[in-house]
Amino acid sequence: MAVWCTIIHKTTMDEDWDAEIKGTAPVNNFQNLSISQPKPNNSSKYFDDDYNNDTRDDENSFNGFGSHISFDGGRGGRGRGRGRGRGRGRGFGADNWRNERSPPPRNGFVNSDSGSQQGNGFGRSSNGFGESSGDALTMIVLTEYVGKIIGRGGSKIKEIQAESGARVRIDKSQESGYDTVVEITGTEEQKQKAKQIIEDLTIPAGDYQRWGEREARKNNVQTNDSAPAPINWGELKRQNDEFQAAKFADLVQIKKNFYRENKKIATMDPLDVAAIRAKKNNISAIDLSDLNRPIPNPVLSFEDAFTDFPEILETIYDNRFTEPSPVQSQAWPVLLSGMDCIGIAQTGTGKTLAFLLPAFIHIDEQITPRKERSGPTCLVLSPTRELAQQIEMEVKKYSYRGIRSVCIYGGGDRREQIQMVKRGVEIIIGTPGRLNDLLMNNFYSVRDVSYLVLDEADRMLDMGFEPEIKKILMDIRPDRQTIMTSATWPPEVQRMADQYLKNPLRVNVGSLDLQACHSVTQLIEFIESENKQARLHEFVASMGPDDKLIVFVGRKVTADDISSNFAMYGERDFGIQSIHGNRDQADREQALQDMKTGAARVLIATDVASRGLDIKDLTHVLNYDFPRHIEDYVHRIGRTGRAGRSGVALTFVTREDWMHVGKLIPILEEAGQEIPEELIEMSERARKNRERRLDEKNRERGMVGDRTRSGCYNCGKEGHMSRECPEQSRRGGRGSGRGGGRGGGRGRRERGGGISIGRSDFA
């Protein structure tokens, strides 16, 4: 019979408890001892928590219920305890606690002074045990594993039968509460296969030997019996090319080359070309393909590029431009020749117009008339709403032969955007999220897109738009002309260019390293955090009547707080406005419009306005909060000093910024700006701090100095590992060995310990 002990109170600690557990001494000094026969299915939830964390690897398994004995007069708790292994439990164990700081043991007897564990358990083979019963193979499995064998709605047992060919039946009539009989019928081969599948399903957690055997069988089957054929990437690429060709086979071939090089430009001496590129801020043009193509020479005037397109020239003259910017002088010949192009230049250098005027010509000169095209011819992807709207304004400003455009972005009127797209446009400008939304819902088609622009590609990657970009580009013809612009050239942008552009030519102005606009005077001011708002008010009060200022902050709530303070103090003569992601689109547009018209002279903004925003007469930028990334610093101060003008950028630096200011020093050095001594000191402290933290981390890992030395994680000494540490053994380490008994349940425990008795079939 199954004996259950619930001990309510123990007056004194028994000095010979070990002997009592072994059966050599009577159990004495206990009061209120009750014996009961519980229902097998009445298990405690505490068993489940402990059982899931069990990682034993012994050969014994104990099944049953147990009681936790409380020595402080509290109530006894009763719970279900179970051990796992290869044996079927026929034994008991006890837990004797003498250290209240140690966690309860799982099996056997624990002596906290020596840190050892002892336990007894025995049993006969369980999972995997089978014997022939007539024509059926009988397996005895733990009842808790029956659910794994059956599966939800019987799905797993059907799968086992289908895979093995045998018939599997759960014989619940012979279920003992702890063990269940599984009968397998069929041929000998089918029975053995089903038996193996069931054994693999019921491997206890922590039985690493059987897990390893199972994985080895899987690997052997995969390697020897059904080894997969090697992947022929060349064949897959060929098939993909064939699929793409068939997908766009009905489209008319596009025209991409519209450039007729001026004789004066074509016959320029190579030394003169090099001198012109050096004069125009060190322009460089590099062919990233293996085609060994001649690189077009830079143009010196608008006529050199657009002689055959007088209407374009008229538009340029109307806007009173005098000469092409450095990026335009080299990019226009490349784009008009039909090449894919990567344009890398600082903000405010005319990248938008560099790709926009060739786009007008590309749209108008195609063979298929505009009215017969199924969708837009030019698609421009932009990272932010403000930049998308600014590009649309440039399209309308330099209008050419009635080319229509629409700007699509999140936050705008979706219904109105859909209606405009359906009416038909030649240029769609938008953010990747909304563009992909309308495309997936079939509101427009990109099959006729032959001129694709990825503007501010580095920013789009930073904002996580690459999945949307990929979805959009899947349906655009592969023989398109693709233009990518970026202010930086990090590895992520290089990978993007390799993936989406075909044989591109890279045009960059100045160095590929991150650099700020040289027409901006950069000032650094060290200040306490609590004094920043007062200093900002002083700065605004000192502004001249024609000055305009953008204040960049790190958080939206900061922007609202500063705007509210300006309004509270009555400084409304400056027309304070704010822009950030939480403001309605109409409010954001109004803020920008007020800054451009002069109705507002101070704009409080987050980094949403740091890219591509063009306010012509902006004179000052103030970095109220130091930017999170140094790239954001370059883009922030690039809002001023645009189109040949000069500007001033002031940056507040506080004690909290000391770990990040070091990256600012090379930016200032490259632009020839003064570097404050305090900035150098802060940067040096940050460098030493990083080195110290790295040394500490390496010391913890035993990798001091050359990072190849080994050592102990516990004491830091060398010559031994942490599991062999003598300091650990003096303190008392983890015990070894496994007990065969296990108890569950819950009760109060005082110093002195508690007892767990597991269920055993003894008389």
ZAKOL-983570 format. One line per 5 residues: number of its first residue (from 1); their letters; for each residue x, y, z of C-alpha. Coordinates in steps of 0.2 Angstrom, whole numbers. Last residue first. Example, Ala and Ser with C-alpha at 12.3 -4.5 7.8 and 13.67 -1.06 7.14 Angstrom:
# residues 2
2 = sa = 68,-5,36; 62,-22,39 .
***
This chain:
# residues 763
763 = afdsr = 21,-14,18; 31,-4,5; 26,3,-11; 35,20,-10; 29,38,-11 .
758 = gisig = 41,51,-7; 46,58,10; 52,76,11; 58,82,28; 62,99,34 .
753 = ggrer = 76,110,40; 84,116,56; 81,134,52; 63,136,50; 51,130,36 .
748 = rgrgg = 34,134,32; 25,122,21; 24,117,2; 22,101,-8; 34,90,-17 .
743 = grggg = 45,76,-12; 58,66,-21; 66,49,-19; 80,41,-29; 94,53,-24 .
738 = rgsgr = 107,59,-36; 125,62,-34; 136,78,-32; 133,92,-21; 137,110,-26 .
733 = ggrrs = 150,119,-17; 154,123,1; 164,139,5; 180,130,6; 176,120,-10 .
728 = qepce = 173,137,-20; 189,144,-14; 198,129,-20; 191,132,-38; 190,116,-48 .
723 = rsmhg = 173,121,-56; 179,138,-59; 194,133,-69; 212,130,-63; 229,137,-66 .
718 = ekgcn = 225,156,-65; 217,166,-51; 202,177,-54; 193,169,-39; 176,163,-46 .
713 = ycgsr = 179,165,-64; 195,155,-64; 209,159,-76; 214,156,-94; 226,168,-104 .
708 = trdgv = 222,172,-122; 215,189,-120; 233,197,-123; 231,207,-108; 218,199,-97 .
703 = mgrer = 207,185,-104; 200,176,-89; 182,179,-93; 180,191,-78; 197,199,-82 .
698 = nkedl = 191,202,-100; 175,211,-94; 186,221,-82; 198,225,-96; 184,231,-107 .
693 = rrern = 177,242,-93; 194,250,-91; 196,252,-109; 179,260,-111; 183,272,-96 .
688 = krare = 199,277,-103; 191,282,-119; 177,291,-110; 190,301,-100; 200,305,-116 .
683 = smeil = 184,312,-124; 179,322,-110; 197,330,-110; 197,333,-128; 180,342,-127 .
678 = eepie = 186,352,-112; 200,359,-123; 188,366,-135; 191,361,-154; 191,376,-166 .
673 = qgaee = 184,371,-183; 194,366,-198; 180,356,-206; 190,340,-204; 195,344,-186 .
668 = lipil = 177,347,-181; 171,331,-188; 186,322,-181; 182,329,-163; 163,325,-164 .
663 = kgvhm = 166,306,-161; 173,309,-144; 157,318,-138; 148,302,-135; 153,296,-117 .
658 = wdert = 154,313,-110; 136,317,-115; 129,316,-97; 140,330,-91; 132,342,-103 .
653 = vftla = 136,348,-121; 125,361,-130; 129,363,-148; 129,379,-158; 128,379,-177 .
648 = vgsrg = 131,395,-187; 127,398,-205; 135,403,-222; 126,403,-239; 133,393,-254 .
643 = argtr = 117,383,-257; 115,378,-239; 124,385,-224; 110,380,-212; 100,363,-212 .
638 = girhv = 117,354,-213; 119,357,-194; 106,343,-191; 113,332,-205; 130,331,-198 .
633 = ydeih = 124,329,-180; 113,315,-185; 128,306,-193; 136,307,-175; 122,296,-168 .
628 = rpfdy = 112,299,-153; 112,318,-155; 117,330,-141; 101,338,-135; 99,357,-137 .
623 = nlvht = 108,356,-154; 105,374,-160; 105,378,-179; 106,396,-185; 104,406,-201 .
618 = ldkid = 90,398,-210; 86,409,-226; 83,394,-238; 73,382,-227; 77,365,-235 .
613 = lgrsa = 73,350,-225; 83,335,-232; 86,326,-216; 86,334,-199; 67,337,-198 .
608 = vdtai = 62,320,-191; 77,322,-179; 66,332,-167; 61,350,-170; 58,366,-161 .
603 = lvraa = 57,380,-175; 61,398,-171; 57,412,-184; 39,409,-187; 28,419,-199 .
598 = gtkmd = 44,421,-210; 37,412,-225; 48,397,-224; 46,395,-206; 27,397,-206 .
593 = qlaqe = 26,384,-220; 36,372,-210; 25,374,-195; 9,373,-206; 15,356,-213 .
588 = rdaqd = 18,349,-196; 1,355,-190; -8,347,-205; 2,331,-202; -4,330,-184 .
583 = rnghi = 10,331,-171; 16,315,-163; 31,313,-175; 39,330,-172; 38,348,-177 .
578 = sqigf = 37,364,-167; 33,382,-170; 38,399,-161; 33,415,-170; 47,426,-164 .
573 = dregy = 36,439,-158; 28,426,-147; 40,427,-132; 26,428,-120; 34,418,-106 .
568 = mafns = 21,405,-107; 22,403,-126; 41,400,-125; 38,388,-110; 25,378,-120 .
563 = sidda = 37,377,-135; 51,370,-124; 39,357,-116; 32,351,-132; 50,349,-140 .
558 = tvkrg = 55,340,-124; 40,328,-125; 45,324,-143; 63,318,-137; 81,322,-143 .
553 = vfvil = 80,340,-147; 85,351,-162; 82,369,-161; 80,377,-178; 83,396,-179 .
548 = kddpg = 80,410,-191; 89,427,-191; 82,442,-200; 78,453,-185; 94,448,-176 .
543 = msavf = 94,435,-162; 99,439,-145; 82,435,-137; 83,418,-145; 100,415,-137 .
538 = ehlra = 95,420,-120; 79,409,-120; 90,395,-125; 102,398,-110; 87,398,-98 .
533 = qknes = 82,381,-106; 99,373,-105; 102,378,-87; 96,362,-79; 107,351,-90 .
528 = eifei = 123,360,-85; 132,368,-99; 147,366,-110; 145,376,-126; 152,370,-143 .
523 = lqtvs = 152,381,-159; 152,375,-177; 153,388,-191; 144,381,-206; 151,384,-224 .
518 = hcaql = 162,368,-222; 147,357,-222; 150,342,-210; 160,326,-214; 158,308,-213 .
513 = dlsgv = 171,299,-223; 168,297,-241; 178,312,-245; 173,327,-256; 159,325,-268 .
508 = nvrlp = 154,308,-273; 149,300,-289; 147,281,-290; 144,273,-306; 132,258,-305 .
503 = nklyq = 133,241,-315; 116,236,-310; 108,244,-294; 97,235,-281; 108,222,-273 .
498 = damrq = 125,229,-274; 118,246,-269; 110,239,-254; 126,231,-248; 135,247,-250 .
493 = veppw = 122,256,-240; 124,244,-226; 143,245,-227; 142,264,-224; 143,277,-237 .
488 = tastm = 136,293,-230; 125,307,-237; 115,296,-248; 107,296,-265; 103,281,-275 .
483 = itqrd = 98,281,-293; 91,266,-303; 87,265,-322; 76,251,-325; 81,235,-334 .
478 = pridm = 74,224,-319; 56,230,-322; 48,235,-305; 37,222,-297; 49,215,-284 .
473 = likki = 55,233,-281; 40,237,-270; 42,222,-259; 61,225,-257; 58,243,-252 .
468 = epefg = 45,238,-239; 57,226,-231; 71,239,-231; 61,252,-222; 70,250,-205 .
463 = mdlmr = 72,268,-200; 91,267,-202; 89,259,-219; 79,273,-225; 92,285,-218 .
458 = daedl = 106,277,-227; 95,278,-243; 93,297,-243; 83,296,-259; 81,279,-268 .
453 = vlysv = 76,285,-285; 68,273,-299; 66,278,-317; 58,264,-328; 42,262,-318 .
448 = drvsy = 30,254,-331; 26,239,-320; 24,249,-305; 5,248,-304; -7,258,-293 .
443 = fnnml = -22,255,-281; -18,237,-281; -20,235,-262; -2,229,-260; 4,245,-270 .
438 = ldnlr = -6,256,-259; 2,250,-243; 19,248,-251; 19,267,-255; 12,271,-238 .
433 = gptgi = 27,262,-229; 40,266,-242; 38,285,-240; 32,294,-255; 35,302,-272 .
428 = iievg = 25,296,-287; 29,304,-304; 20,302,-320; 2,303,-313; -15,295,-317 .
423 = rkvmq = -32,299,-310; -30,283,-300; -15,290,-291; -25,306,-286; -40,296,-280 .
418 = iqerr = -29,285,-269; -20,301,-261; -37,308,-258; -43,293,-249; -27,291,-239 .
413 = dgggy = -27,309,-232; -10,311,-226; -3,303,-210; 8,291,-219; 15,297,-236 .
408 = icvsr = 10,298,-254; 16,314,-264; 8,315,-281; 16,321,-298; 10,327,-315 .
403 = igrys = 22,331,-330; 14,345,-340; 28,348,-351; 41,352,-337; 37,360,-320 .
398 = ykkve = 53,365,-311; 43,372,-296; 30,358,-296; 44,344,-296; 53,354,-282 .
393 = meiqq = 37,355,-272; 36,336,-273; 53,334,-267; 49,345,-252; 34,334,-248 .
388 = alert = 44,318,-249; 57,326,-237; 44,332,-225; 36,315,-225; 52,306,-221 .
383 = pslvl = 63,292,-228; 60,295,-247; 56,284,-261; 55,292,-279; 45,282,-292 .
378 = ctpgs = 46,288,-310; 36,281,-325; 19,281,-316; 6,268,-320; -2,258,-334 .
373 = rekrp = 6,268,-348; -5,273,-363; -8,291,-359; 11,294,-357; 15,289,-374 .
368 = tiqed = 26,273,-376; 43,277,-384; 50,286,-369; 56,304,-371; 45,313,-359 .
363 = ihifa = 48,302,-343; 67,301,-346; 68,320,-349; 59,324,-333; 69,311,-323 .
358 = pllfa = 85,320,-330; 79,336,-321; 75,327,-305; 91,317,-301; 103,332,-299 .
353 = ltkgt = 89,343,-293; 87,333,-278; 106,331,-275; 108,350,-274; 122,352,-262 .
348 = gtqai = 111,355,-246; 116,339,-237; 133,333,-240; 137,322,-255; 136,304,-261 .
343 = gicdm = 127,300,-277; 125,282,-283; 121,281,-301; 114,268,-313; 119,273,-331 .
338 = gsllv = 107,280,-344; 118,293,-352; 107,307,-345; 111,300,-328; 130,301,-330 .
333 = pwaqs = 131,318,-339; 120,325,-325; 129,317,-310; 146,326,-313; 140,344,-314 .
328 = qvpsp = 126,341,-302; 137,335,-288; 148,350,-289; 133,363,-291; 129,368,-308 .
323 = etfrn = 131,386,-312; 122,403,-311; 105,398,-305; 92,412,-308; 76,401,-305 .
318 = dyite = 69,407,-322; 85,402,-330; 84,384,-324; 66,383,-331; 71,390,-347 .
313 = liepf = 86,378,-348; 74,363,-346; 63,370,-360; 78,371,-371; 81,352,-370 .
308 = dtfad = 95,348,-383; 108,360,-375; 104,352,-358; 121,346,-351; 133,358,-358 .
303 = efslv = 120,372,-358; 119,371,-339; 137,375,-337; 154,367,-334; 149,349,-337 .
298 = pnpip = 159,335,-329; 168,322,-340; 158,306,-344; 167,290,-337; 173,279,-351 .
293 = rnlds = 167,261,-348; 178,247,-341; 163,235,-340; 169,227,-323; 156,238,-313 .
288 = ldias = 159,250,-299; 164,264,-310; 171,278,-300; 167,297,-301; 176,309,-289 .
283 = innkk = 173,327,-286; 186,335,-275; 176,351,-270; 173,358,-287; 191,363,-289 .
278 = ariaa = 197,345,-288; 185,340,-301; 190,354,-313; 209,350,-310; 206,332,-314 .
273 = vdlpd = 196,337,-330; 210,349,-335; 223,335,-333; 212,323,-344; 212,336,-358 .
268 = mtaik = 195,341,-363; 189,334,-380; 172,328,-374; 168,344,-365; 171,356,-379 .
263 = knery = 162,343,-391; 146,344,-380; 141,326,-375; 124,321,-382; 115,313,-368 .
258 = fnkki = 98,305,-370; 102,287,-366; 89,278,-356; 76,272,-368; 64,258,-363 .
253 = qvlda = 60,242,-371; 41,239,-372; 34,228,-359; 26,211,-364; 41,201,-358 .
248 = fkaaq = 41,208,-341; 36,192,-331; 44,181,-344; 61,190,-342; 59,189,-323 .
243 = fednq = 56,171,-324; 70,167,-335; 82,177,-324; 75,168,-309; 79,151,-318 .
238 = rkleg = 97,157,-322; 99,162,-304; 93,145,-298; 105,136,-310; 120,146,-304 .
233 = wnipa = 115,143,-286; 115,124,-289; 111,118,-271; 120,102,-267; 108,87,-267 .
228 = pasdn = 101,82,-250; 107,66,-242; 93,54,-240; 100,38,-233; 118,42,-228 .
223 = tqvnn = 118,60,-221; 99,62,-217; 98,45,-209; 114,47,-200; 109,64,-194 .
218 = kraer = 93,58,-187; 101,42,-179; 114,53,-171; 101,65,-164; 92,50,-156 .
213 = egwrq = 108,44,-148; 112,61,-142; 95,63,-134; 97,45,-126; 113,50,-119 .
208 = ydgap = 107,67,-113; 94,61,-102; 91,78,-95; 73,80,-101; 65,63,-101 .
203 = itlde = 65,54,-118; 46,50,-122; 45,55,-140; 61,45,-145; 55,30,-137 .
198 = iiqka = 38,31,-146; 47,33,-163; 58,18,-159; 43,7,-154; 35,12,-170 .
193 = kqkqe = 50,6,-180; 51,-10,-170; 33,-14,-173; 34,-10,-191; 49,-21,-194 .
188 = etgti = 41,-35,-184; 26,-34,-194; 10,-26,-186; 4,-23,-169; 9,-11,-155 .
183 = evvtd = 2,-11,-138; 5,4,-126; 3,0,-107; 2,15,-96; 12,18,-80 .
178 = ygseq = 8,30,-65; -10,29,-62; -10,10,-65; -17,10,-83; -21,-8,-88 .
173 = skdir = -38,-3,-95; -30,12,-103; -22,2,-117; -16,15,-129; -16,7,-146 .
168 = vrags = -3,8,-160; -5,0,-177; 11,-2,-187; 15,6,-204; 29,15,-196 .
163 = eaqie = 26,33,-203; 7,32,-204; 5,24,-187; 16,37,-179; 7,51,-188 .
158 = kiksg = -10,44,-182; -3,44,-165; 3,62,-166; -14,69,-173; -25,60,-160 .
153 = grgii = -35,77,-157; -19,85,-151; -6,72,-149; -8,54,-144; 10,50,-140 .
148 = kgvye = 14,66,-132; -2,65,-121; 3,47,-115; 20,54,-108; 12,58,-91 .
143 = tlvim = 7,40,-90; 24,34,-90; 27,21,-103; 26,2,-103; 28,-5,-120 .
138 = tladg = 19,-21,-127; 23,-28,-144; 8,-37,-151; 6,-54,-159; 6,-64,-143 .
133 = ssegf = 13,-53,-130; 31,-49,-133; 40,-39,-121; 44,-21,-120; 54,-9,-110 .
128 = gnssr = 58,7,-120; 52,18,-106; 53,8,-90; 67,-3,-84; 67,-9,-67 .
123 = gfgng = 69,1,-51; 80,7,-38; 83,23,-28; 94,28,-14; 101,46,-12 .
118 = qqsgs = 116,56,-6; 120,73,-10; 136,82,-5; 139,100,0; 150,96,14 .
113 = dsnvf = 142,107,27; 125,107,18; 122,89,20; 108,84,8; 99,68,7 .
108 = gnrpp = 90,62,-8; 81,71,-22; 76,88,-27; 85,98,-14; 77,114,-7 .
103 = psren = 87,130,-10; 101,134,3; 99,149,14; 90,140,28; 104,128,31 .
98 = rwnda = 101,112,40; 88,103,29; 86,85,28; 78,79,12; 72,61,11 .
93 = gfgrg = 72,48,-2; 60,33,-6; 61,19,-18; 53,9,-32; 53,22,-46 .
88 = rgrgr = 53,15,-64; 71,16,-71; 77,26,-85; 76,43,-78; 64,55,-70 .
83 = grgrg = 59,59,-53; 42,63,-46; 34,73,-32; 16,77,-30; 11,89,-16 .
78 = rggrg = 6,90,2; 9,104,13; 11,103,32; 3,117,43; 15,127,54 .
73 = gdfsi = 22,121,70; 40,126,66; 46,109,60; 36,108,44; 36,91,34 .
68 = hsgfg = 34,92,16; 24,77,9; 26,66,-6; 17,58,-21; 23,46,-33 .
63 = nfsne = 36,41,-46; 54,39,-44; 66,36,-58; 83,29,-57; 97,29,-70 .
58 = ddrtd = 103,46,-66; 104,61,-78; 94,74,-68; 89,90,-77; 73,95,-67 .
53 = nnydd = 67,112,-71; 50,106,-78; 48,95,-63; 50,109,-51; 36,119,-59 .
48 = dfyks = 25,104,-62; 27,98,-44; 22,114,-37; 5,113,-46; 1,99,-33 .
43 = snnpk = -6,82,-39; -23,75,-35; -23,62,-49; -17,48,-38; -31,50,-25 .
38 = pqsis = -24,50,-7; -22,36,5; -20,43,22; -9,41,37; -9,54,51 .
33 = lnqfn = 5,59,63; 0,72,76; 16,71,85; 34,66,80; 47,62,93 .
28 = nvpat = 51,45,85; 54,37,68; 62,20,73; 80,17,69; 89,6,56 .
23 = gkiea = 76,10,42; 88,20,32; 78,36,34; 78,33,53; 97,30,53 .
18 = dwded = 100,47,44; 89,55,57; 100,51,71; 101,67,80; 82,70,80 .
13 = mttkh = 77,88,80; 65,92,94; 47,95,96; 41,91,79; 24,97,73 .
8 = iitcw = 11,94,59; 19,79,50; 9,72,36; 14,55,31; 7,45,16 .
3 = vam = 9,26,14; 5,18,-2; 0,0,0 .
***
